[in-house]
Amino acid sequence: MAESIVAFIIGIVVVYAVFKILTLPVKCLWKFVTNSVIGWIALHIAGFIGLPVTINLLTSFIAGVFGIPGLIAIIVYSWL
C-alpha cells in the first residue's frame, strides 16, 4: 500500500516536471508571435504617421524579440 502511494506521488511529480518543461518553449513562442504582430502593427502606424521606417525581416525580428524597446530603437535608428 505504501509503495503504491509513493509511486503515485513520484508519477505526479514527473508529470508536473514534464509539463513545466514542455510549456516553456510554447510560452516563448507565444510571446515572440504576439510581439511580432504588435510590432508589425506599430511599424505600420509609424509609417502611416510619417516616420521613415522600413518594414523588413530585420525590423520585424527586432520588434518581435525586444518588443516596445525594440520598436523605439528602430524608430530612433530610422531618424539617423
PEQUI-V480799 format. One record per pair of residues at least 6 apart in sequence whose C-alpha atoms are under 6 Angstrom apart, sorted by the first residue. I is the first residue (numbers start at 1). J is the second residue. Records with the same first field share a line. If there is no record, write none. Layout:
# PEQUI-V480799
I = J + J
This chain:
# PEQUI-V480799
32 = 64
35 = 64 + 67
36 = 63 + 64
39 = 63
47 = 53
53 = 78
62 = 70
63 = 70 + 71
